Amino acid sequence: MEHLKKLFGGNLRQFGMLITLVVMVGLFQILTRGRVWTPTNLMNLLNGNSYILVLAIGMVLVIIAGHIDLSVGSVAAFVGIVVAIAMRDWGVPWWAGILLGIVLGAVIGAWQGFWMAYVGIPGFIVTLAGYLFFRGANQFVGKSNTVPVPEAFQVIGAGYLPEWGPDTGMNNSTLLVGVLAVVALAVFQIRGRAKLVRVGAEVPPMWATITRIVLLSLVIVFVTIMYASGRPGTSFPISGLILVALVFLYSFFSQKTPIGRHIYAVGGNRHAAELSGVNSKTVYFLVMVNMSTLAALAGMMFVARSTASGPFDGVGWELDAIAAVFIGGAAVSGGVGTVVGSMVGGLVMAVLNNGLDLMGAGADWKQMIKGLVLLLAVAVDVWNKQQGRPSITGLLLRRRAAQQMVSDIAEPTEETPPVEDVTQKV
């Protein structure tokens, strides 16, 4: 057990949701007689849930800040229909349509953020109004019709990495992405260890670091082969590539930038954050702008995969995104949550949906089981906290906070005051 703690960096019980995901995949693999872990199903799993996971990235920041957004499904549907009409009727090229959707999403977020941050209306009420307004606006603009989108636009939702180079029997682009992922993993692990050594902090043994790199590399290689060995014309989805890029970007943003730390501070204790000089209104405004922008992107990805925008797009998306965030370990009261945790929660819901579909379960059973999973996930998290054990998210935040403190002491910046100044303020 001591070796396992050194390898994984903590108590294995803290990784309950990740273990649940692995067990769920194995269980459905057995129950469906091997139909879950196949290249085709993995591609469908990622393509069919990437837009929800994109929503979860934005939603976790909103929930960390202490609010919730009920309008994301309606905003996604509204942006989708506007972009589809712009490309069909106004002659807008596909790339300009994407830019139009992003800008429109940011404008909608600024509108809702203004009412919430500067007028003082609770986010629940503002976004509930947005849920109703933009659902109606979607049907008004599109006249409750289905509007097709051009093939070039469909790439962001239904496209795959292209083929090139010699015939290896697999998709070379996917293989290249896998190799780069393994190299990046090794570099980040070694650099992180070197930084800890440089500042004299506690460092895990070398065998633990090497073993961690090897195990994670094997997982990456296996997944890469699965995606690269599908039927001709398929590979790792473009929507998955967008999702991976967003996960890395927002993980860095939330943990390594001042505004990211401000979001946690405001969600944890708004008044204390304001006394420390954090502008909570700006934080609320920015998280709403970001949420609607990502909702616009999610809406366009869904429309691209569906090849058309329709009046019933986005229905229930906000509930799936919120469920993914809470299953991933976010706190209802705010101040706690991670992008990676939300991705784990979203994958739990995605695998659950996919496995039940493959088993032929009806929509009624799927909804009931998803509700129970959400309730149990939050209940386990609450029970862990009552027992004095941090959740997986709490553990990750604690470790990241310790690493950030070590980094700040080693490399002080303008945003990071000297250690004695911090002590005096406390």
C-alpha positions in Angstrom: 0.0 0.0 0.0 2.9 2.4 0.8 4.3 1.8 -2.7 0.9 2.5 -4.3 0.6 5.7 -2.3 4.0 6.8 -3.7 3.0 5.9 -7.2 -0.4 7.5 -7.3 0.3 10.3 -4.8 -2.4 9.7 -2.3 -5.0 7.4 -0.9 -6.5 5.2 -3.6 -10.0 5.7 -2.1 -9.8 9.4 -3.2 -10.0 8.2 -6.9 -13.4 6.6 -6.5 -15.0 8.2 -9.5 -12.1 7.4 -11.8 -12.2 3.8 -10.6 -16.0 3.8 -11.1 -15.4 4.8 -14.8 -12.9 2.0 -15.3 -15.2 -0.6 -13.7 -18.2 0.7 -15.7 -16.3 0.3 -19.0 -15.3 -3.2 -18.0 -18.8 -4.2 -16.9 -20.5 -2.9 -20.1 -17.7 -4.6 -22.1 -18.8 -7.9 -20.6 -22.6 -7.3 -20.8 -22.5 -6.1 -24.4 -20.1 -9.0 -25.4 -17.2 -6.7 -26.4 -19.1 -4.0 -28.2 -18.0 -1.1 -26.0 -14.2 -1.2 -26.4 -14.1 -1.1 -30.2 -12.7 1.6 -32.5 -16.1 2.4 -34.0 -17.8 2.7 -30.7 -15.0 4.8 -29.2 -15.3 7.2 -32.1 -19.0 7.4 -31.7 -18.6 7.9 -27.9 -16.3 10.8 -28.4 -18.2 12.4 -31.3 -21.5 12.0 -29.6 -20.5 13.5 -26.3 -17.8 16.1 -27.1 -20.3 19.0 -27.1 -21.5 18.1 -23.6 -18.0 17.9 -22.4 -17.2 21.3 -23.9 -20.2 22.7 -22.0 -18.9 21.0 -18.8 -15.6 22.9 -19.1 -17.4 26.2 -19.0 -20.0 25.1 -16.4 -17.4 24.0 -13.9 -16.0 27.6 -13.8 -19.5 29.0 -13.3 -20.2 26.6 -10.5 -16.8 27.2 -8.9 -17.7 30.9 -8.9 -20.8 30.0 -6.9 -23.4 30.3 -9.7 -25.2 28.0 -12.2 -26.1 28.5 -15.9 -29.4 27.1 -17.1 -29.3 28.8 -20.5 -26.5 26.9 -22.1 -28.7 24.5 -24.1 -30.9 27.3 -25.5 -27.9 29.5 -26.2 -26.2 26.6 -28.1 -29.4 26.0 -30.1 -29.8 29.7 -30.9 -26.3 30.2 -32.1 -26.5 27.0 -34.1 -29.6 28.2 -36.1 -28.2 31.7 -36.7 -24.9 30.3 -38.0 -26.7 27.7 -40.2 -28.9 30.5 -41.7 -26.0 32.8 -42.2 -24.1 30.1 -44.2 -27.2 29.0 -46.2 -28.9 32.3 -46.9 -26.2 35.0 -46.6 -23.4 33.2 -48.3 -21.1 33.3 -45.3 -18.1 30.9 -45.6 -17.8 28.1 -43.1 -14.9 29.7 -41.2 -16.6 33.0 -41.0 -19.7 31.2 -39.7 -17.6 29.8 -36.8 -16.3 33.2 -36.0 -19.8 34.6 -36.1 -21.0 31.9 -33.7 -18.1 32.6 -31.3 -18.7 36.4 -31.3 -22.5 35.9 -30.9 -21.9 33.6 -27.9 -19.6 36.1 -26.3 -22.2 38.9 -26.8 -24.9 36.7 -25.2 -22.6 36.0 -22.3 -21.8 39.7 -21.9 -25.6 40.4 -21.8 -26.3 37.8 -19.1 -23.1 38.7 -17.2 -24.1 42.3 -17.1 -27.4 41.5 -15.4 -25.8 39.1 -13.0 -22.6 41.0 -12.1 -23.5 44.6 -12.3 -27.3 44.7 -11.7 -27.1 42.1 -9.0 -29.8 39.7 -10.2 -29.0 36.1 -9.1 -27.4 34.0 -11.9 -30.1 31.3 -11.5 -32.8 33.9 -12.4 -30.8 35.5 -15.2 -30.0 32.2 -16.9 -33.5 30.9 -16.4 -34.7 33.9 -18.3 -32.1 33.2 -20.9 -33.2 29.6 -21.1 -36.7 30.8 -22.0 -35.7 33.7 -24.3 -33.2 31.9 -26.4 -35.3 28.8 -26.7 -38.0 30.9 -28.2 -35.5 32.9 -30.3 -34.2 29.7 -31.8 -37.7 28.7 -33.0 -38.5 32.3 -34.1 -35.3 32.7 -36.2 -35.5 29.3 -37.7 -39.3 29.3 -38.0 -39.2 25.8 -36.4 -37.5 24.4 -39.5 -34.3 22.3 -40.0 -31.5 24.3 -41.7 -28.6 22.3 -43.3 -25.0 23.3 -43.1 -22.3 22.8 -45.7 -19.9 19.9 -45.7 -16.9 22.0 -44.9 -18.5 23.1 -41.7 -19.4 19.6 -40.7 -15.7 18.8 -40.1 -15.7 20.3 -36.6 -18.3 17.9 -35.5 -18.0 14.8 -37.7 -14.6 15.1 -39.2 -11.5 12.9 -38.5 -7.8 13.5 -38.7 -6.6 13.1 -42.3 -4.4 10.3 -43.7 -0.9 10.9 -45.0 2.4 9.3 -45.5 3.2 5.6 -46.0 0.6 2.9 -45.6 1.0 1.5 -42.1 -2.5 0.0 -41.9 -3.4 2.7 -39.4 -4.1 6.4 -39.5 -0.7 8.2 -39.4 -2.1 11.4 -38.0 -3.6 9.7 -35.0 -0.3 7.8 -34.5 1.6 11.1 -34.6 -0.8 12.6 -32.0 -0.3 9.6 -29.7 3.5 9.9 -30.0 3.4 13.6 -29.2 1.1 12.9 -26.2 3.6 10.3 -24.8 6.5 12.8 -25.2 4.6 15.6 -23.6 3.6 13.4 -20.7 7.3 12.4 -20.1 8.5 16.0 -20.4 5.9 17.4 -17.9 6.5 14.6 -15.4 10.3 15.1 -15.5 10.1 18.9 -15.4 7.7 18.8 -12.5 10.0 16.5 -10.6 13.0 18.7 -11.4 11.2 21.8 -10.1 10.5 20.1 -6.8 14.1 19.0 -6.5 15.3 22.5 -7.3 13.4 24.1 -4.4 14.1 21.4 -1.9 10.5 20.1 -1.7 9.5 16.5 -0.9 10.0 14.5 -4.1 8.5 11.0 -4.9 11.1 8.3 -5.6 12.4 8.0 -9.1 10.9 4.6 -9.6 7.5 6.0 -8.9 7.9 8.8 -11.5 9.2 6.3 -14.1 6.5 3.8 -13.4 3.8 6.5 -13.6 5.2 7.6 -17.0 5.3 4.0 -18.3 1.7 3.2 -17.1 0.2 6.3 -18.5 2.1 5.9 -21.7 0.8 2.4 -22.2 -2.8 3.7 -21.8 -2.1 6.5 -24.3 -0.6 4.0 -26.8 -3.5 1.6 -26.4 -6.1 4.3 -26.9 -4.1 5.6 -29.9 -4.1 2.2 -31.6 -7.8 1.8 -31.0 -8.6 5.2 -32.7 -6.0 4.7 -35.5 -7.1 1.2 -36.4 -10.8 1.9 -37.2 -12.4 1.5 -40.6 -10.8 3.4 -43.5 -11.7 7.1 -43.5 -12.0 7.3 -39.7 -9.4 8.2 -37.1 -9.3 10.4 -34.0 -12.3 12.8 -34.3 -11.7 16.5 -34.9 -14.2 17.2 -32.1 -12.1 15.2 -29.8 -9.0 17.2 -30.8 -10.9 20.4 -30.0 -11.9 19.0 -26.6 -8.4 17.9 -25.7 -7.1 21.3 -26.6 -9.7 23.0 -24.4 -9.0 20.7 -21.5 -5.3 21.6 -21.5 -6.0 25.3 -22.0 -8.6 25.6 -19.3 -6.7 23.4 -16.8 -3.8 25.8 -17.2 -6.1 28.9 -17.1 -7.9 27.8 -13.9 -4.9 26.7 -12.0 -2.0 28.8 -13.2 -3.4 32.3 -13.9 -4.4 35.1 -11.6 -8.0 35.2 -12.9 -8.3 31.5 -12.5 -7.3 31.7 -8.8 -9.7 34.6 -8.4 -12.6 32.4 -9.6 -11.8 29.9 -6.8 -11.4 32.7 -4.3 -14.7 34.3 -5.1 -16.5 31.0 -5.1 -14.9 30.0 -1.8 -15.6 33.3 0.1 -16.7 36.3 -1.9 -16.2 38.8 0.9 -12.8 37.6 1.8 -11.8 37.7 -1.8 -13.0 41.3 -2.2 -11.1 42.3 0.9 -8.0 40.8 -0.7 -8.5 43.1 -3.8 -10.4 40.7 -6.1 -13.1 42.3 -8.2 -16.0 39.8 -7.9 -18.1 41.6 -10.4 -15.5 41.2 -13.1 -15.1 37.5 -12.2 -18.8 36.9 -12.5 -19.0 38.8 -15.8 -16.0 36.9 -17.3 -17.3 33.4 -16.3 -20.6 34.1 -18.0 -19.0 35.4 -21.2 -16.8 32.3 -21.2 -19.7 30.0 -20.6 -21.9 31.3 -23.4 -18.9 31.3 -25.8 -18.3 27.7 -25.1 -22.0 27.0 -25.4 -21.9 28.6 -28.9 -18.9 26.3 -29.8 -20.8 23.3 -28.4 -23.9 24.2 -30.4 -21.9 24.5 -33.6 -20.1 21.2 -33.0 -23.5 19.5 -32.6 -25.0 21.1 -35.7 -21.9 20.1 -37.7 -22.2 16.5 -36.5 -26.0 16.5 -37.2 -25.4 18.2 -40.6 -28.3 20.5 -39.8 -29.7 22.8 -37.1 -33.2 22.2 -35.8 -35.7 23.6 -33.3 -35.1 20.9 -30.7 -31.3 21.2 -30.5 -29.9 21.8 -27.0 -32.9 20.4 -25.0 -31.6 19.1 -21.7 -28.0 19.9 -22.4 -27.7 22.1 -19.3 -28.7 19.2 -17.1 -26.1 16.9 -18.6 -23.4 19.5 -18.2 -24.3 20.3 -14.6 -24.5 16.6 -13.8 -21.0 16.0 -15.2 -19.6 18.8 -13.1 -21.1 17.6 -9.8 -20.2 14.0 -10.5 -16.7 15.2 -11.2 -16.5 16.5 -7.6 -17.5 20.2 -7.7 -19.2 21.6 -4.7 -22.7 23.1 -4.8 -21.6 26.0 -2.6 -18.8 26.9 -5.0 -15.0 27.2 -4.6 -14.3 23.6 -5.4 -14.0 21.8 -8.8 -11.5 21.0 -11.6 -11.7 20.8 -15.4 -10.3 17.3 -15.3 -12.7 16.2 -12.7 -15.6 17.4 -14.8 -14.2 15.5 -17.8 -14.2 12.3 -15.6 -17.8 13.0 -14.6 -18.9 13.7 -18.2 -17.2 10.4 -19.3 -19.1 8.5 -16.6 -22.4 9.8 -18.0 -21.3 9.2 -21.6 -20.2 5.6 -20.9 -23.4 5.0 -19.0 -25.5 6.3 -21.9 -23.5 4.4 -24.4 -23.5 1.1 -22.5 -27.3 1.2 -21.9 -27.9 2.0 -25.6 -25.9 -1.0 -26.6 -27.9 -3.1 -24.2 -31.1 -1.8 -25.7 -32.3 0.0 -22.6 -35.1 2.5 -23.0 -35.0 6.2 -22.4 -37.0 5.7 -19.1 -34.3 3.4 -17.6 -31.5 5.7 -18.8 -33.0 8.7 -17.1 -33.6 6.9 -13.8 -30.2 5.4 -13.7 -28.5 8.7 -14.5 -30.4 10.4 -11.7 -29.3 7.7 -9.2 -25.7 8.0 -10.3 -25.7 11.8 -9.8 -27.3 11.4 -6.4 -24.9 8.7 -5.3 -21.8 10.5 -6.6 -22.7 13.7 -4.6 -23.7 11.6 -1.6 -20.3 9.8 -1.5 -18.5 13.1 -1.8 -20.5 14.7 1.0 -19.9 11.6 3.2 -16.2 11.7 2.6 -16.1 15.3 3.7 -18.1 14.6 6.8 -15.6 11.8 7.7 -12.8 14.3 7.3 -11.5 12.9 4.1 -11.2 15.2 1.1 -12.8 14.3 -2.2 -10.7 13.6 -5.2 -11.2 17.2 -6.3 -10.2 18.4 -2.8 -7.1 16.3 -3.0 -6.2 17.6 -6.5 -6.7 21.2 -5.4 -4.6 20.7 -2.3 -1.8 19.2 -4.3 -2.0 21.9 -7.0 -2.1 24.6 -4.3 1.0 23.2 -2.7 2.8 23.0 -6.0 1.8 26.6 -6.8 3.1 27.8 -3.5 6.4 26.1 -4.1 6.5 27.6 -7.6 5.7 31.1 -6.3 8.4 30.9 -3.6 10.9 29.7 -6.1 10.0 32.2 -8.9 8.2 35.2 -7.4 6.2 37.4 -9.8 4.5 40.7 -9.6 1.2 39.0 -8.7 2.9 37.0 -5.9 4.1 39.1 -2.9 7.1 38.0 -0.9 6.5 35.4 1.8 7.0 37.8 4.7 4.4 40.2 3.1 1.8 37.3 3.0 2.6 36.5 6.6 2.0 40.1 7.7 -1.3 40.2 5.8 -2.5 37.0 7.4 
